[in-house]
Amino acid sequence: MRPRIRGYLVTVMALSLLGLTAQRSAAKCDDAGVVARAREAVDDACHCDSFTNHGKYVSCVAQAAKTALHDTNPSCQGAVVKCAARSTCGKPGFVTCCRTSATGATKCSTKSSADHCKAPPNGGTACVAVGVPSCCDACLPGGGCASSPSGAFLDGTF
């Protein structure tokens, strides 16, 4: 291929990628209020406690979010579905576990039982967010759980 044509093709490809990046960033969901209202609407359509299969719950949420956000902000559908995917809905016996490292970094995950929610090995704390099925709501900024029994942490600290 001739150098001039190759250069032209590289330029066209670079501009195309730049255009795709601009479209993606324009479609980003940055409205927490829209996400919160959509999650409420989804909760009405897909009751967490009525599912015994996590995949079916997430599928229900995806459909309900698509419907709820169709006319307002469809780009926020992913944020709503992500909260459903990081939940205990459809996972009987599972809990949301907030782990805070000794440096203060907090992460949430779902665990098969409260016994599996353990503090990080090099210090820190862990707690179960009782009655809070989604990791999107379970952990408090700076560590701790949105609702833990008597405020007690599983590693014995308070």
C-alpha positions in Angstrom: 0.0 0.0 0.0 1.3 3.4 -0.8 2.4 5.6 2.1 0.0 8.4 1.3 -3.0 6.1 1.2 -1.9 4.4 4.4 -1.6 7.8 6.2 -5.0 8.8 5.0 -6.5 5.5 6.3 -4.8 5.9 9.7 -6.2 9.5 10.0 -9.7 8.4 9.1 -9.5 5.5 11.7 -8.2 7.9 14.4 -11.0 10.4 13.7 -13.6 7.6 13.8 -12.3 6.4 17.2 -12.3 10.0 18.5 -15.9 10.3 17.4 -16.9 7.1 19.1 -15.3 8.2 22.3 -17.1 11.6 22.2 -20.4 9.8 21.7 -19.7 7.4 24.6 -18.8 10.3 27.0 -21.9 12.3 25.9 -24.1 9.3 26.7 -22.7 8.9 30.2 -25.2 8.9 33.0 -24.3 11.6 35.6 -27.7 12.2 37.2 -28.0 10.4 40.5 -31.6 11.6 40.9 -32.6 9.9 37.7 -30.9 6.7 38.8 -32.5 6.8 42.2 -36.0 7.4 40.8 -35.5 4.6 38.2 -34.3 2.2 40.9 -37.5 3.0 42.9 -39.6 2.2 39.8 -37.6 -1.0 39.2 -38.1 -2.1 42.8 -41.9 -1.8 42.3 -41.7 -4.0 39.2 -39.1 -6.5 40.4 -39.5 -7.3 44.0 -36.1 -8.5 45.3 -37.6 -11.0 47.7 -39.7 -12.7 45.1 -36.8 -14.1 43.1 -34.9 -17.3 43.8 -32.6 -16.8 40.7 -30.2 -13.9 40.5 -30.0 -13.9 36.7 -33.8 -13.7 36.4 -33.8 -10.8 38.8 -31.2 -8.9 36.9 -33.0 -9.6 33.6 -36.2 -8.2 35.2 -34.4 -5.1 36.3 -32.9 -4.6 32.9 -36.3 -4.7 31.2 -37.9 -2.5 33.9 -35.0 0.0 33.7 -35.3 0.2 29.9 -39.0 1.0 30.3 -38.6 3.5 33.2 -35.8 5.4 31.5 -37.0 5.2 27.9 -38.3 8.8 27.8 -35.9 10.4 30.4 -32.4 9.2 30.3 -31.7 5.8 28.6 -28.0 6.2 29.3 -28.7 5.6 33.0 -30.0 2.1 32.4 -26.5 0.6 32.9 -26.2 2.2 36.4 -29.5 0.8 37.5 -28.6 -2.7 36.2 -25.2 -2.6 37.8 -26.8 -2.1 41.2 -29.0 -5.1 40.6 -26.1 -7.2 39.4 -24.2 -6.3 42.7 -27.1 -7.4 44.9 -28.2 -10.4 46.9 -31.6 -10.5 45.1 -32.3 -14.0 43.8 -29.5 -15.4 46.1 -31.2 -16.8 49.1 -29.1 -16.6 52.3 -26.6 -14.2 50.7 -25.5 -10.9 52.4 -23.9 -7.7 51.3 -20.4 -7.4 52.9 -18.5 -4.1 53.4 -14.8 -4.5 53.9 -12.7 -1.5 54.8 -8.9 -1.8 54.7 -6.5 -0.3 57.2 -5.9 2.5 54.7 -9.6 3.3 54.6 -10.6 1.9 51.2 -14.1 0.3 51.3 -15.3 -2.3 49.0 -18.5 -4.2 48.9 -19.3 -7.8 47.7 -22.0 -10.3 48.2 -21.2 -13.3 50.3 -23.0 -16.6 50.7 -23.4 -16.0 54.5 -22.4 -13.5 57.2 -19.7 -16.0 58.3 -17.9 -15.4 55.0 -17.8 -11.6 55.5 -14.3 -11.2 57.1 -12.1 -8.2 57.7 -9.1 -7.8 55.4 -6.0 -9.7 56.5 -3.8 -6.7 57.2 -6.1 -4.8 59.4 -9.4 -3.1 58.8 -13.0 -4.0 59.4 -15.9 -5.9 57.8 -19.6 -5.7 58.4 -22.8 -7.1 57.0 -25.4 -4.5 55.8 -28.5 -6.1 57.3 -31.6 -5.7 55.1 -29.6 -3.8 52.3 -29.5 -6.1 49.3 -27.4 -3.9 46.9 -23.8 -3.0 47.2 -24.8 0.3 45.8 -26.4 1.1 49.1 -24.7 -1.1 51.6 -21.4 0.7 52.6 -21.1 4.0 54.3 -18.5 6.5 53.0 -15.3 6.1 55.1 -16.3 2.5 56.1 -19.1 0.7 57.9 -22.4 -0.5 56.9 -25.7 1.3 56.2 -27.4 -1.0 58.6 -25.5 -3.4 60.8 -26.8 -5.0 64.0 -26.1 -2.7 67.0 -23.5 -1.0 64.9 -21.1 -3.9 65.6 -18.5 -4.9 63.1 -17.8 -8.6 62.5 -14.1 -8.3 63.6 -15.2 -7.2 67.1 -14.6 -3.4 66.8 -17.3 -0.7 66.9 
